[in-house]
Amino acid sequence: MTADVGAQLRKGVVEYCVLGLLGREPMYGWQLSEILTAQGMIASIGTLYPVLGRLREQGLVVSFDGASDAGPVRKYYRLAPAGAQQLDHFREQWTVFTREVEHLIGGDDERD
């Protein structure tokens, strides 16, 4: 077993975290990176762009150019309809999954 379980957990959910953030509002890469880095979900912006590329290839997010107040045009990302469906499905699964894991590993006296 790996010592850094957190890294494996983050790797498994980071794409859904991106979808969740984009479900709130369109964002550009640096903006996404700042949020995800602050929450400890990614190490750096360099980690984010391959994730965004995969999500675009899968049709879950779309990109568009948007004006910037401080420089060149920025590439923004927004959730595609397929991404919204994928995110809804994940939310349903996540609730059940986390409840079951908590039941199995929780510190209470209800362990089977």
N, C-alpha and C positions, 0 to 999 in steps of 0.2 A: 504494500500500500504506500501511496505517496504521502510524504510529510505535509505537503502544502495542499490540503483538501480545498481550501478557499480558492486557489487558482483553478482547480478543476471545476468547482461550482461556478465560478465567474465565467469560465470558458463556455460552459453549457448554457448560460442565460444571457450573455452579453448581446446577442442578436435581438432577443426579445426586449431587452432594455432599450435598445436603439429604436425598435418599432414602437415601444411605449412612449418614448420621448417624442417621436415624430407624430404619434397619434394626438399629441397635445397641440403641436404647432410645427410648421416647417422650420427647419434649422439648417445652418451651414455647418460644415465639418468641424471648424474650430470650436464653435458653440457646443456641439455635441461632445467633442473631446473634453472640453472644460468640465462639463457636468459629469461625464463618466469617469474622468480622472479624479475629480474631487470625491466621488463616491467609492473610489477604489475598484471600479469595474474594469478599467483598462490602465495600462502603464503609461501610455503616451498616445499622441495623435497618430503616430505611425501604426499603431495597433488598430485604429479605427478604420482607416481607408480600405484595407482588405475586407473588413466586415461589410462596409457600405457597398463595395463592389459585388460581393456575393448576394447581398439583398437586392441590388439592382438587377443582376443576372437572373434571379429567381422571380422578378416582377413584383417584389414586395414593397419596394420604394422606387420613386422616380426622382430625377434631379432636374433642376431648372436654374437658369441664371437670374440673379436678383441684384438690384442696385445696392451699393454700399455707401454709407455716409463718409467712410474714411478710407477711400482707395478704390481699387479696381472692382469690377463685378465679382460677386461671390457665387459659388455653386451651392444652391440650397437643395435640401432633400425633403420630400414629403411622403407620407404613407400612401401607398397605392391601395385600391380596393382589396386586392388579394392580400396585402399586408395587414389590413384591418381584420380580415377574416382569420388570418393566421394568428394574429395577436389575441383575438377573442377566443380561439381554440386553445391557445397556450394558457390564457387566464383560467379557463375552466379546468384544464389539466393541472395547473400549478396549485390551485386551491386544494384539490384532492391529494396531490402528491405531497405537499408540505404537511398536510394534516396526518397522512399516513406515516411519513418519516418521523414527525414529532411523536406520534404514538409509539413507534418502534424504538426511538432513541431517547425519548423524554426522560427527565429525571424524577418523574413521579412514581408512585407505587403501582401503577396500572400496567406495568410491563408483563407481557405474556411469556 
